[in-house]
Amino acid sequence: MEPNRKYDSKVYDAEQSCVFRKTKEQFGGLSNMASGFPLRINNIPILSSEALYQACRFPSLPDVQSKILNQRSPMTAKMVGKPFREDTRADWEDVRIKIMRWCLKVKLAQNYFEFGKLLESTFDKQIVEDSSKDDFWGAVRDKSDNDKLIGVNALGRLLMEIRHFYNEHRFSYNMFVVEPLSIPDFLLFGHPIQVVDERINFISHLERIMHCKEAIKINYTVKPSILSEEVVIISDIPTSSLNTLFIKDKTASTKKVAAPKDKPAKRKREAKKVGEPAEKAKGKATRKSSVRFLKDQPMLPLS
Ligand SMILES: Nc1nc(O)c(N)c(N[C@@H]2O[C@H](COP(=O)(O)O)[C@@H](O)[C@H]2O)n1
């Protein structure tokens, strides 16, 4: 979806689509009103993509932003901004789609596994926000045919765009690094919104799910301009865990890492020399592994 053009309304078949209305429903996590997808901008915790989106209306009113961001419920975050709507940034109609897309990218980068899985679960079906009256962000049930939803469904369409992005750029630099929008006054509490960079958090998450925390040593080298340069993360990851991880992932065919066959045997020999039990040595087989994030390329574990 491109900003600055009049959007066309579409008709969706509810039965054939992934529809969300309530946050606790199957696809409810796709709603900005869903809890459980926390964000962090400029090191400020934000409880939902709705709160972030609404805060972006008021870049020159930090007090209103604070009020919005202090709400526990995403719906209340939207509601408390309502009395200030006339102070919404002047170009809001022109930038709101861009801002919503950016919010969703941040939601994905910072909730990679949960939100990614949810997007994946929609396969290539239409995603539609079922709304009682908002036919811009969502679509509204047709009065004469309840199975039809009619509206611009801007949120659903952005989610489908994000799903495509996720499928194309999985484990890529672009997935974890979300640059701020180049629009005037993209501010939070008076400060320019900074790049969101989730690479280290993602790796830490991998460490946790691979249960090999103590075995991992991360040496994080950041070049001064992280936006234009790759970052190399070097880890000592147990080979078996790395394999498991990538085999578990649906992209295993392209991301699978072949275990270096010589290493366990070598370690076994070494272990024998020092009297360590062979079984233990085998289990501990590790290798130096680099995980490299390259702009526009998948993240590839390199041997
Ligand atoms: N009022 C309301 N209730 C819900 O349950 C909703 N899902 C929404 N829609 C969301 O509101 C956001 C846009 O709000 P404004 O354009 O600023 O009014 C967006 O996240 C919609 O998905 N609204």
The ligand as a Tripos MOL2 file, in Angstrom:
@<TRIPOS>MOLECULE
LIG
   23    24     1     0     0
SMALL
NO_CHARGES

@<TRIPOS>ATOM
      1 N1        -12.1660    1.6530   18.4090 N.pl3     1 LIG1
      2 C1        -11.5460    0.5590   17.9110 C.ar      1 LIG1
      3 N2        -11.8250   -0.6220   18.4600 N.ar      1 LIG1
      4 C2        -11.2330   -1.7120   17.9980 C.ar      1 LIG1
      5 O1        -11.5210   -2.8870   18.5520 O.3       1 LIG1
      6 C3        -10.3260   -1.6160   16.9540 C.ar      1 LIG1
      7 N3         -9.6610   -2.7400   16.5310 N.pl3     1 LIG1
      8 C4        -10.0520   -0.3650   16.3960 C.ar      1 LIG1
      9 N4         -9.2080   -0.2530   15.3320 N.pl3     1 LIG1
     10 C5         -7.8900    0.1560   15.3960 C.3       1 LIG1
     11 O2         -7.7320    1.5180   15.7620 O.3       1 LIG1
     12 C6         -6.5360    1.9990   15.1860 C.3       1 LIG1
     13 C7         -6.7540    3.2160   14.3590 C.3       1 LIG1
     14 O3         -7.4300    4.1480   15.0920 O.3       1 LIG1
     15 P1         -7.7090    5.6300   14.5670 P.3       1 LIG1
     16 O4         -7.6580    5.6600   13.0990 O.co2     1 LIG1
     17 O5         -6.6620    6.4450   15.1850 O.co2     1 LIG1
     18 O6         -9.0750    5.9150   15.1100 O.co2     1 LIG1
     19 C8         -5.9960    0.9010   14.3230 C.3       1 LIG1
     20 O7         -5.0510    0.1650   15.0640 O.3       1 LIG1
     21 C9         -7.1950    0.0820   14.0660 C.3       1 LIG1
     22 O8         -6.8290   -1.2370   13.7510 O.3       1 LIG1
     23 N5        -10.6860    0.7170   16.8960 N.ar      1 LIG1
@<TRIPOS>BOND
     1     1     2 1
     2     2     3 ar
     3     2    23 ar
     4     3     4 ar
     5     4     5 1
     6     4     6 ar
     7     6     7 1
     8     6     8 ar
     9     8     9 1
    10     8    23 ar
    11     9    10 1
    12    10    11 1
    13    10    21 1
    14    11    12 1
    15    12    13 1
    16    12    19 1
    17    13    14 1
    18    14    15 1
    19    15    16 2
    20    15    17 1
    21    15    18 1
    22    19    20 1
    23    19    21 1
    24    21    22 1
@<TRIPOS>SUBSTRUCTURE
     1 LIG1         1 GROUP 0 **** ****
